[in-house]
Amino acid sequence: MNKAAEKKSRKAKPRGATAEAARQHAQRAVVAEKLLAGKTLTAGLLHEIRNPLNAAMLQLTMLARRLRRLAPELQPSLEKPLSTAQEELQRLDEIVERFLEFSRPFALVPAYVDLTEVAESVLASLTARAAERGLRFERSFRPTHPVIGDKDLLKQAVTQLVLNAIDATPVGGWVRVEVTEEDGEVLLMVEDSGAGIPAHLHARLFEPFFTTKEKGAGLGLPKAQSIIQQHGGTLLFQESPAGGARFRIKLATSRPPQ
């Protein structure tokens, strides 16, 4: 084999790997388009919902004041249904606020960020929660160059991944966070020893409003992915060799000036 052919052979990528990369790229493009469309629709819809919602909450507040003027023996039978209605409207208002927050664009405040520091901070804040569920954290942090990004937003994204891992892991299990660097990119991996995610759901993990949780809004992973994409990176799902889920963040490194 001559040198030119040998060089070409070394650079050639397996056909399967190229097809898989193309498939993942197309899938990310579809999800990003849905994300943008969903955000636009959600923002308009929720603003329309919030106006009558606020009016209803105000009317209930006024009704509660009038209730206190009634004879004491008449109040108990009315207080419970009124209180229930107020609680449910408050819960709905909180849901609307979460959706509105998701639909707003993120304002990045770029700086040099050490992803190991971000990971350590997230684990420290969630240690008590993991202990309550009988889980342990495992760490593997290698020296890396910083990335340019918004530290608070990146922390939000990593926090969401670790929270999902905690929720998916049974008592006695573990959640592992790893930070390393390869080929000019910092990789942050969150892996768990849970039961994993059924194969037929893999393609929908980053869809807005899709969730397998009874009380979930389906916005955690889409928001995390949106944050990483705004940083020019990727957030991908993989099956863990341990049987659970593995999520990998990839961000380009950036060396600060000396």
C-alpha positions as CSV (number, residue, x, y, z in Angstrom):
1,M,0.0,0.0,0.0
2,N,1.4,3.4,-1.0
3,K,1.6,6.3,1.5
4,A,-1.4,8.2,0.1
5,A,-3.6,5.1,0.3
6,E,-2.4,4.3,3.8
7,K,-3.1,7.8,5.0
8,K,-6.6,7.7,3.4
9,S,-7.2,4.3,5.1
10,R,-6.3,5.7,8.5
11,K,-8.6,8.7,8.1
12,A,-11.6,6.7,6.8
13,K,-14.4,6.2,9.3
14,P,-16.4,3.0,9.4
15,R,-19.5,3.2,7.4
16,G,-21.6,2.3,10.4
17,A,-20.1,5.0,12.5
18,T,-20.8,7.6,9.8
19,A,-24.4,6.5,9.5
20,E,-24.9,6.6,13.3
21,A,-23.4,10.1,13.4
22,A,-25.7,11.2,10.6
23,R,-28.7,9.7,12.4
24,Q,-27.9,11.4,15.7
25,H,-27.4,14.7,13.9
26,A,-30.7,14.4,12.2
27,Q,-32.4,13.5,15.4
28,R,-30.9,16.5,17.2
29,A,-32.1,18.8,14.4
30,V,-35.6,17.5,14.7
31,V,-35.6,17.9,18.5
32,A,-34.2,21.4,18.2
33,E,-36.9,22.4,15.8
34,K,-39.6,20.9,18.1
35,L,-38.0,22.7,21.0
36,L,-38.2,26.1,19.3
37,A,-41.7,25.6,18.1
38,G,-42.8,24.3,21.5
39,K,-41.3,27.3,23.3
40,T,-43.0,29.8,21.0
41,L,-46.4,28.1,21.3
42,T,-46.0,27.6,25.0
43,A,-45.1,31.2,25.7
44,G,-48.1,32.6,23.9
45,L,-50.5,30.0,25.4
46,L,-49.3,30.5,28.9
47,H,-49.6,34.2,28.8
48,E,-53.2,33.8,27.8
49,I,-53.8,31.3,30.6
50,R,-52.2,33.5,33.2
51,N,-54.6,36.4,32.9
52,P,-57.8,34.6,33.8
53,L,-55.8,32.5,36.3
54,N,-54.7,35.6,38.2
55,A,-58.3,37.0,38.1
56,A,-59.7,33.7,39.5
57,M,-57.1,33.8,42.3
58,L,-58.0,37.4,43.2
59,Q,-61.7,36.5,43.3
60,L,-61.0,33.6,45.7
61,T,-58.9,35.9,47.9
62,M,-61.8,38.4,48.1
63,L,-64.2,35.5,48.8
64,A,-62.0,34.3,51.7
65,R,-62.2,37.8,53.3
66,R,-66.0,37.8,53.0
67,L,-66.2,34.3,54.4
68,R,-64.5,35.6,57.6
69,R,-67.4,38.0,58.1
70,L,-70.0,35.2,58.2
71,A,-71.3,33.7,61.5
72,P,-68.7,31.3,63.0
73,E,-71.0,28.3,62.6
74,L,-71.2,28.8,58.9
75,Q,-67.5,29.2,58.1
76,P,-66.2,25.5,58.5
77,S,-68.4,24.1,55.8
78,L,-67.2,26.7,53.3
79,E,-63.5,27.1,54.3
80,K,-62.5,23.6,53.1
81,P,-63.7,23.8,49.5
82,L,-62.4,27.4,49.3
83,S,-59.0,26.4,50.6
84,T,-58.8,23.4,48.2
85,A,-59.7,25.7,45.2
86,Q,-57.0,28.2,46.3
87,E,-54.4,25.4,46.6
88,E,-55.2,24.0,43.2
89,L,-55.0,27.4,41.5
90,Q,-51.7,28.1,43.2
91,R,-50.4,24.7,42.0
92,L,-51.5,25.6,38.5
93,D,-49.9,29.0,38.7
94,E,-46.6,27.3,39.7
95,I,-46.9,25.0,36.7
96,V,-47.5,27.9,34.4
97,E,-44.5,29.7,35.8
98,R,-42.2,26.6,35.2
99,F,-43.4,26.4,31.6
100,L,-42.9,30.2,31.1
101,E,-39.4,29.9,32.5
102,F,-38.6,27.1,30.1
103,S,-40.0,29.1,27.1
104,R,-37.8,32.1,27.8
105,P,-34.4,32.3,26.0
106,F,-31.4,31.9,28.3
107,A,-29.2,35.0,28.7
108,L,-25.6,33.7,28.8
109,V,-23.0,35.4,30.9
110,P,-19.8,33.8,29.5
111,A,-16.7,33.2,31.5
112,Y,-14.0,30.6,31.9
113,V,-15.7,27.6,33.7
114,D,-14.1,24.6,35.3
115,L,-16.6,21.7,34.8
116,T,-15.0,19.8,37.6
117,E,-15.9,22.6,40.0
118,V,-19.4,22.6,38.6
119,A,-19.7,18.8,39.1
120,E,-18.4,19.1,42.7
121,S,-20.8,21.9,43.5
122,V,-23.8,19.9,42.2
123,L,-22.8,16.7,44.1
124,A,-22.3,18.7,47.3
125,S,-25.8,20.3,47.0
126,L,-27.4,16.9,46.4
127,T,-25.5,14.7,48.8
128,A,-28.3,14.8,51.4
129,R,-30.9,13.9,48.9
130,A,-28.9,10.9,47.7
131,A,-28.3,9.8,51.3
132,E,-32.1,9.9,51.9
133,R,-32.6,7.5,49.1
134,G,-29.8,5.2,50.3
135,L,-27.5,6.0,47.3
136,R,-23.8,6.8,47.0
137,F,-22.0,9.2,44.7
138,E,-18.9,8.1,42.8
139,R,-16.5,10.5,41.3
140,S,-13.8,10.4,38.6
141,F,-12.3,13.9,37.9
142,R,-9.3,14.3,35.7
143,P,-7.5,17.6,35.0
144,T,-9.1,19.5,32.1
145,H,-8.9,22.9,30.5
146,P,-11.8,25.3,31.2
147,V,-14.7,25.9,28.8
148,I,-16.3,29.2,28.0
149,G,-19.8,29.3,29.3
150,D,-22.3,30.5,31.9
151,K,-21.5,28.7,35.2
152,D,-25.0,29.0,36.7
153,L,-26.7,27.6,33.5
154,L,-24.2,24.8,33.2
155,K,-24.8,24.0,36.9
156,Q,-28.6,23.8,36.1
157,A,-28.0,21.4,33.3
158,V,-25.7,19.1,35.4
159,T,-28.1,19.3,38.4
160,Q,-30.9,18.1,36.2
161,L,-28.9,15.1,35.0
162,V,-27.9,14.1,38.5
163,L,-31.4,14.5,39.9
164,N,-32.8,12.3,37.1
165,A,-30.1,9.7,38.0
166,I,-31.0,9.8,41.7
167,D,-34.7,9.4,40.9
168,A,-33.9,6.4,38.6
169,T,-31.6,4.5,41.1
170,P,-32.9,2.1,43.7
171,V,-31.7,1.9,47.3
172,G,-28.1,0.7,47.5
173,G,-27.3,1.9,44.1
174,W,-24.8,4.5,42.9
175,V,-24.6,7.6,40.7
176,R,-21.3,8.3,39.0
177,V,-20.1,11.6,37.7
178,E,-17.0,11.7,35.5
179,V,-15.1,14.7,34.0
180,T,-12.3,14.2,31.5
181,E,-10.9,15.7,28.3
182,E,-10.5,14.2,24.8
183,D,-9.4,15.8,21.6
184,G,-10.1,19.4,22.6
185,E,-13.4,18.7,24.3
186,V,-14.3,18.4,28.0
187,L,-16.6,15.4,28.6
188,L,-18.9,15.3,31.7
189,M,-20.7,12.0,32.2
190,V,-23.6,11.2,34.6
191,E,-24.3,7.5,34.9
192,D,-26.5,5.5,37.3
193,S,-27.1,1.9,38.3
194,G,-30.8,2.0,37.8
195,A,-33.0,-0.1,35.6
196,G,-32.2,1.9,32.5
197,I,-34.6,3.4,29.9
198,P,-36.7,1.2,27.6
199,A,-35.3,1.2,24.0
200,H,-38.5,2.4,22.5
201,L,-38.3,5.6,24.6
202,H,-34.7,6.6,23.7
203,A,-35.7,8.7,20.7
204,R,-38.1,10.7,22.8
205,L,-36.0,11.5,25.8
206,F,-35.3,15.1,24.8
207,E,-38.8,15.9,23.5
208,P,-40.4,18.8,25.4
209,F,-43.3,17.7,27.7
210,F,-42.5,14.0,27.3
211,T,-42.0,12.3,30.7
212,T,-42.4,8.9,32.3
213,K,-42.8,10.4,35.8
214,E,-46.2,10.7,37.3
215,K,-45.6,14.3,38.4
216,G,-43.0,15.3,35.9
217,A,-43.5,18.2,33.5
218,G,-41.2,16.7,30.8
219,L,-39.0,19.8,30.7
220,G,-35.9,18.8,32.6
221,L,-33.9,17.1,29.9
222,P,-35.0,19.4,27.1
223,K,-34.0,22.4,29.2
224,A,-30.6,20.8,30.0
225,Q,-30.1,20.0,26.3
226,S,-31.1,23.5,25.3
227,I,-28.5,25.0,27.7
228,I,-25.7,22.8,26.4
229,Q,-26.6,23.5,22.7
230,Q,-26.5,27.2,23.4
231,H,-22.9,26.7,24.6
232,G,-22.1,25.0,21.3
233,G,-22.0,21.6,22.9
234,T,-24.0,18.3,22.8
235,L,-25.9,16.3,25.3
236,L,-26.3,12.6,24.4
237,F,-27.9,9.6,25.9
238,Q,-26.2,6.2,26.0
239,E,-27.0,2.9,27.7
240,S,-24.7,2.2,30.6
241,P,-22.8,-1.1,30.7
242,A,-24.1,-1.4,34.3
243,G,-27.7,-1.5,33.0
244,G,-28.7,2.1,33.8
245,A,-28.6,5.3,31.9
246,R,-25.6,7.4,30.9
247,F,-25.7,11.1,29.7
248,R,-22.7,12.7,28.2
249,I,-22.1,16.5,27.9
250,K,-19.4,17.6,25.4
251,L,-18.1,21.1,25.3
252,A,-15.1,22.6,23.5
253,T,-12.2,23.6,25.7
254,S,-10.8,27.1,25.8
255,R,-7.5,28.0,27.4
256,P,-7.5,31.4,29.3
257,P,-4.8,33.9,28.3
258,Q,-1.6,33.6,30.2
